Amino acid sequence: MGVVMEYQTLKIHHQPGVKRIQMYRPEANNTINGQMTIELLSALQALEADSTTKVVVLEGLPNVFCTGMDFQELVVGKQQSDFKAYSHAYYNIVKHMSQSSKVILSLVRGKVQAGGVGLVAASDFVIADETATFVLSELLFGLLPACVLPFLIRRIGFQKAYRLALTTQSISVTDAYNWGLVDEYSSNTNKLISQYVRRFKCLPLSGIKELKNYINQLWIIHEKTQDLAVNKTVDLISDYTIQERIKCFKEEGIFPWQI
């Protein structure tokens, strides 16, 4: 029997043919810290080797799916190399989701922000409830959703992705559905999940993998795309002015336009 990894930021629920991965950092509004990137990628890779699992359900908390990077790690003075490793790890998660032989189904409730939008965009299928909202807030701080945009553009198209990044405005689940970011939404998400899981469990893993491989060849995201995204993120995070904006927001609740 293999070693079972204990997770600090995730909760794993096992069902026949299905694994549910819950991102669980309620004390930090379900932000993604370095530990979560390590654990989430590890959990997804472990499930890839599990032939009994066909569907992975990724979910957050009832009122917040995921709000992106944990600014606290920036405030406490991480090194540039730490943020480069973090950015690569995050990108590897969304890349793995887009290439996995499993169907990655995201259950979205409540707020989805920044890197959380990337997780949704990289999912194979997205089910949301009526409380879900989506926002790319990075530009408010002088950052870019660099690792999110390749997968978001692939899912919803250039102009809608650009609009989300440029306006930093939140959109409702209705808009997200109309734009193609959400596949189905309802007040009864359990019913929808059961309905689609039954269908997905009938699919051969080899067929899922072949479909994703073919789709990925139609929309080519090269290794240089990852390098571009990661290097841009690290360059911006290393900027003193941007760090000060983030620090003021994290420590004093002051938004950049209030400085």
Buried (B, 14 or more C-beta within 10 A) or exposed (E): EEEEEEBEBBEBEEEEEBBBBBBBBEEBBBBBBBBBBBBBBEBBEBBBEEEEBBBBBBBBBEEBBBBBBBBBBBBEEBEEEBBBBBBBBBBBBBBBBBBBBBBBBBBBBBBBBBBBBBBBBBBBBBBBBEBBBBBBBBBBBBBBBBBBBBBBBBBBEEEBBBBBBEEBEBBBBEBBBEBEBBBBBBEEBEEBBEEBBEEBBEEEBEEBBEEBEEEBEEEEBEEEBBEBBBEBBBBBBEEEEBBEBBBBBBEEEEEBEEE
